[in-house]
Amino acid sequence: MKKTKSDELRPEYRREDLGQGVRGKYLESYDAGTNLVLLSPDVAEAFPTEEAVNKALRSLIRLAERSVSRTERSNRRTADHG
């Protein structure tokens, strides 16, 4: 098996076609803890902006927290009367 250097491009790629790279271009976002998520096309259509996605998810979080809170209260009442 022939070994190739790891820094060599495949013949179908030309370095000049790839443009000039920028070292650390996304480092600040990465350090800030940014999470990128690929949305399915139907979801992206319903929530076309970052603000819309975050608003919907925050609403879901609040709903889930209220639901858990109610379940915990219900479980305590059942345990008190059990």
Protein Blocks (a to p, Z undefined) as FASTA:
>chain_A
ZZddfkbccfkbcfklnopadehklmmmmmnopacddddfklmmmmmbfklmmmmmmmmm
mmmmmmmmmmmmmmmmmmmmZZ
